[in-house]
Amino acid sequence: MNNKTLTTATLVLALGSAIGLAAMPAHAADDMEKCFGVAMKGKNDCAAGAGTTCAGTAKMNDQANAWKLVPKGTCEKTASSTSPTGFGQMAAFTPKS
């Protein structure tokens, strides 16, 4: 095998790997849902209320307006210390007092 063939093969393998990796998050997202009130402090995926920038900005555990991606069908079965139902919610909520 000469250098040109090796370089071409390497490029094809690298491109195939990159395309495969790029497709994975989109597919994985299809099996996930946003769940409010279940993220640990600083571990939310996004939406942590006014004055925050997004991911990793939850100020407390189970913050009512911060969400975490969880497998579909598990949100409302996941414990939340701030939720009125005691479980994650599909939308931001007012925390129990």
C-alpha positions as CSV (number, residue, x, y, z in Angstrom):
1,M,0.0,0.0,0.0
2,N,1.5,3.4,-0.9
3,N,1.2,6.6,1.0
4,K,-1.6,8.0,-1.2
5,T,-3.8,4.9,-0.6
6,L,-3.1,4.9,3.1
7,T,-4.0,8.6,3.3
8,T,-7.2,8.1,1.4
9,A,-8.2,5.1,3.5
10,T,-7.4,7.1,6.7
11,L,-9.5,10.0,5.5
12,V,-12.5,7.8,4.6
13,L,-12.3,6.1,8.0
14,A,-12.1,9.4,9.8
15,L,-15.0,10.9,7.9
16,G,-17.1,7.8,8.5
17,S,-16.4,8.0,12.2
18,A,-17.2,11.7,12.3
19,I,-20.5,11.2,10.5
20,G,-21.4,8.3,12.9
21,L,-20.7,10.4,16.0
22,A,-22.6,13.4,14.7
23,A,-25.7,11.2,14.2
24,M,-25.6,9.7,17.6
25,P,-26.8,12.7,19.7
26,A,-29.8,13.2,17.4
27,H,-30.8,9.6,17.7
28,A,-30.1,9.6,21.5
29,A,-32.2,12.7,21.9
30,D,-35.2,10.9,20.3
31,D,-35.2,8.6,23.3
32,M,-34.9,11.4,25.9
33,E,-37.2,14.0,27.4
34,K,-36.8,17.2,29.4
35,C,-37.5,16.7,33.1
36,F,-37.9,19.6,35.4
37,G,-37.0,19.4,39.1
38,V,-34.6,16.5,39.0
39,A,-31.2,18.0,38.2
40,M,-28.6,18.2,40.9
41,K,-27.0,21.6,41.7
42,G,-24.8,22.7,38.8
43,K,-25.7,19.6,36.7
44,N,-28.8,20.7,34.8
45,D,-28.8,20.5,31.0
46,C,-30.5,23.9,30.5
47,A,-33.3,26.4,31.5
48,A,-32.3,27.4,35.0
49,G,-34.4,30.6,35.3
50,A,-33.7,34.3,35.2
51,G,-30.1,35.3,35.6
52,T,-28.6,32.0,34.4
53,T,-26.9,31.2,31.2
54,C,-28.0,27.6,30.7
55,A,-26.3,24.2,31.3
56,G,-24.7,23.7,34.7
57,T,-26.3,26.8,36.3
58,A,-28.8,25.3,38.7
59,K,-28.4,26.9,42.0
60,M,-29.8,24.0,44.0
61,N,-30.7,20.4,43.8
62,D,-34.1,19.7,42.2
63,Q,-34.5,23.3,41.1
64,A,-38.1,23.7,39.8
65,N,-37.2,25.6,36.6
66,A,-34.1,23.7,35.6
67,W,-34.3,20.5,33.5
68,K,-32.2,17.4,32.9
69,L,-32.6,15.0,29.9
70,V,-33.8,11.7,31.1
71,P,-34.9,8.5,29.2
72,K,-38.5,8.9,27.9
73,G,-41.1,7.7,30.3
74,T,-39.0,8.1,33.4
75,C,-39.5,11.8,34.3
76,E,-42.7,11.5,36.3
77,K,-41.2,8.5,38.1
78,T,-38.0,10.3,39.1
79,A,-38.0,11.6,42.7
80,S,-37.9,15.4,43.2
81,S,-37.7,17.0,46.6
82,T,-39.2,20.3,45.3
83,S,-42.1,19.0,43.2
84,P,-45.7,19.2,44.5
85,T,-46.1,15.5,43.4
86,G,-42.7,14.4,44.7
87,F,-41.6,13.5,41.1
88,G,-40.1,15.2,38.1
89,Q,-42.4,17.3,35.9
90,M,-42.6,17.8,32.1
91,A,-42.6,21.6,32.6
92,A,-41.2,24.1,35.1
93,F,-43.3,24.4,38.2
94,T,-43.7,26.3,41.4
95,P,-41.8,24.4,44.1
96,K,-43.7,23.2,47.2
97,S,-43.2,25.2,50.3
